[in-house]
């Protein structure tokens, strides 16, 4: 039978609601992962790269079968796919490596099918690729096929020129020897007896600096002792590589190498001699520009940018060429060292070379058109790299808009908008600077984002909240783990092996929760006596400072990004999913980024937190795997609360389930009547009301008691035990009176105060319980006139959102984690599977609405997922 609020109370109906939430959570999680990891951007390039590889394999199959035309066609399709992969920095280098192979194979097919001119063109295209000389085997094949193409076209001199170029570079093979022999030409490129390429490279590394050594290097080139300026050794290194290594040698090194700024003339000499400024080194494909930028030397970067010769002068279109990790020259430059002010002053006073200056290098690259938006394989862009390295001058350069740099520059895309970018774990440059301990840079980035206004400022503020929240949760987690370890050791002291079952006992829960609360209090600036017992700390803080619970709530609320408490929706359209990129980044960072880096881990196995509301076989996903992005929770598709609960649940058990505020307390005090509270727990609300002059009598069926180490796991389900497993201490000076609903027969002259009047057992067994709920029993025993309720209240199907059931508009005050400030009573609950909520039973709410009139509503501060209000009701007569 449908309930009065129009929902289906049957288990089948609730299971259907749960299934819908699970489906939404899965879709939202996939969407968040796709957005943050940039899979939506990277997928086309990766798929194109895979397609090109497949086409290459099909071409190889055709070639092996002798079907050269079919192979040629497959290779040409591979070229088309590689055009797509080359446009994405993180796949561009892999695309270039694959294209080199495809070009070599296509040239061979052209030779086999009588197309020598086409073969020569394919070989020339391959030679233009910066990685060509870095792959010795392929380079040799390409040169051989180029020589063969010229020979087939009758171009004897060109064929010999290719053979001689190969020999000068040290690329020797039978085909070249046969070609020179055929045309009775001499072989070239042999090194002098006893001379190896390694000797020239070591000369470049160790002796490239200074006028005398520069002349030695010049002599090696001019006399022909080094046959070709770009000739490489067996490891793939050459003289240019040696000089590039010397650029990064710092003054006073212990190897006796004179490098740094003094090596730049040797670098310029090699480029004048024809060294290729685009060639790559090592498997990663580092370029000369990257090495120069890494040195932080402006003169070295200028030498590379202005280099003539090689396969073509360096141009701005190639300035963003990435390596295999997606690193560009600009990204490398952001890692370079920035001179300290005292170092700069010393150099100026003695008129020595300027030395490394990362900001100047970055400025030069930006003015030449380098794109600061390019992200490497980790998703880090130039601003993020600079933030991690704490280089304030580089950060300032990147935050300077093109409009402030004059018309003579090719600068583009710089400015505060860069602060919005996120890496592949959802972190911005501001976050990375903060995590790296670079407070000054973090401050600059936050100020720039705030000055930008709009979405840029809002996202930065949410980042600032997240940093505070994670720092707070780290403090809580450390306190939790220390207390757990101490408890484990004390309980295992009599045995040889640790007794890990202790972790699951109510005693261990109480010990760790008390430690967490102390950590929250001290981290929030509440000074506690050094010898205070951790279980007494909340009461001591209350006596010294007053309502510390509200202060702790505000601290956590102010530090919690909205994305962590938002209920997400999904309409099947990623573009209109209701999840912004910034929210997706926050969720991913909080759930995966921090755990991946070892932050904020809390021991598992403890049964903490409020009682959940299971749905038998259709229970919601209460225990998610670490790193779950969005889960099907009782409040809908939300970020799992386990990590936040390490702080929140401890506070609820130390103080109260609902957070008070001045408006609510004043509303009760204004009634001018005595109050009786049953189920008072710690009596925190009662003590605050007493401070306002309210006469309060506080009862609890199980007054708070300190649990002993003998309280084992079996006690958690013992209904008849006198232990209170939720509350271990009270704020009441004279304690809490023992009593349940039956004591209310004696207090008809007092207003009844009920705060979250629901028992854990009733929540756990609400589908099978036969007895009248505890809160409804309270109404039966109490015959007074004024009822004060703190908790949630369900909507009815006919309720107007603007009026209460009695037609009285509610007075709304206070704030909410969920930002539901504009709603009016009744706000309903956010629970998917139980519309009446967890704070009171449906029977209680029905009885109150039937027998009482609503007089006042005060909005309370709400923990995530809650919609608590304080309501005042008067019995109908």
Secondary structure, DSSP 8 states (H G I E B T S, - for coil): ---TTS---SHHHHHHHHHHHHHHHHHHHHHHHHHHTTHHHHHHHHHHHHHHHHHHHHHHHHHHTT-HHHHHHHHHHHHHHHHHHTTSHHHHHHHHHHHHHHHHHHHHHHHHTT-HHHHHHHHHHHHHSTTGGGSHHHHHHHHHHHHHHHHHTT-HHHHHHHHHHHHHTT---HHHHHHHHHTT--------TT--HHHHHHHHHHH-SSHHHHHHHHHHHHTTSSS-TT---TTS--HHHHHHHHHT--TT-TT----GGGGHHHHHHHHHTT--TT-EETTTTEEHHHHHHHHT-HHHHHHHHT--STTS---GGGTT---TTS--HHHHHTTS-B--HHHHHHHHHHT-----BHHHHHHHHHHTT--TT---TTS--HHHHHHHHT-HHHHHHHHS-GGGS-SS----S-SGGGGG---TTS--HHHHHHHTT-HHHHHHHHHHHHHH-HHHHHHHHHHHHHHHHHHHHHHHHHHHHHHHHHHHHHHTTTSSS--GGGGGSHHHHHHHHHHHHHHHHHHTT----TT--TTTHHHHHHHHHS-HHHHHHHHHHHT--GGGT------S-GGGSS--HHHHHHHHIIIIIHHHTT-S---S----SS-----GGG----S--TT--SEEETTEEE--SHHHHHHHHHHHHHT-SS---HHHHHHHHTT-S-EEESS-TT-HHHHHHHHTT--EEEEETT------TT--GGGGG-TT----SS------TT--EE--GGGGGG-TTSEEEEES---HHHHHTTTT--S--HHHHHHHH---SEEEEEE-----TT--TTS-TTS------S-BTT--TT--S------SS-TT-SSS-HHHHHHHHHHEEEEEEEE--B-TT---EEEEEEE--
